[in-house]
């Protein structure tokens, strides 16, 4: 699999994990996506992915606050 295909596959996987609120999966996948994005020279994408990674880690560290924000 080419690196660009790896990036695309990881983007899809991160999006799917975000849709279901699986923060642990987002944190794990975003670390891989960050490295893959850097490998193909997508520095802007890597910066955005790094932010998503930090958000996921914050969500894991503070689940009650996240639940309050996401609750209607």
C-alpha positions in Angstrom: 0.0 0.0 0.0 1.3 3.4 -0.9 1.8 6.0 1.8 -0.9 8.2 0.4 -3.3 5.3 0.6 -2.3 4.8 4.2 -3.1 8.4 4.9 -6.5 8.2 3.3 -7.3 4.9 5.1 -6.3 6.4 8.4 -8.3 9.6 7.8 -11.4 7.4 7.2 -10.7 5.4 10.3 -10.2 8.5 12.5 -13.5 9.9 11.1 -15.3 6.7 11.9 -14.0 6.7 15.4 -14.9 10.3 15.9 -18.5 9.6 14.7 -19.0 7.1 17.4 -17.1 9.0 20.1 -14.4 6.3 20.5 -11.7 8.7 21.9 -9.2 5.9 22.7 -9.3 4.8 19.1 -9.1 8.4 17.8 -6.0 9.0 20.0 -4.3 5.8 18.7 -5.2 6.3 15.1 -4.3 10.0 15.1 -0.8 9.2 16.3 -0.4 6.9 13.3 -2.0 9.4 10.9 0.3 12.1 12.2 3.4 10.1 11.3 2.0 9.0 7.9 1.0 12.6 7.0 4.6 13.8 7.8 6.0 10.9 5.7 4.1 12.1 2.6 4.9 15.8 3.3 1.4 16.8 4.4 2.6 19.1 7.2 -0.6 21.1 7.5 -2.6 17.9 7.8 -0.1 16.6 10.4 -0.7 19.8 12.5 -4.4 19.4 12.4 -4.2 15.7 13.3 -1.9 16.6 16.2 -4.7 18.9 17.5 -7.3 16.1 17.1 -4.9 13.8 19.0 -4.7 16.3 21.9 -8.4 16.7 21.9 -8.9 13.0 22.1 -6.4 12.7 24.9 -8.2 15.5 26.8 -11.5 13.7 26.3 -10.0 10.5 27.7 -8.6 12.5 30.7 -11.9 14.4 31.4 -14.8 12.1 30.3 -17.4 13.8 32.5 -16.7 17.2 31.0 -17.0 15.8 27.5 -20.3 14.1 28.4 -21.7 17.5 29.7 -20.7 19.1 26.4 -22.2 16.4 24.2 -25.4 15.9 26.2 -28.5 17.8 24.8 
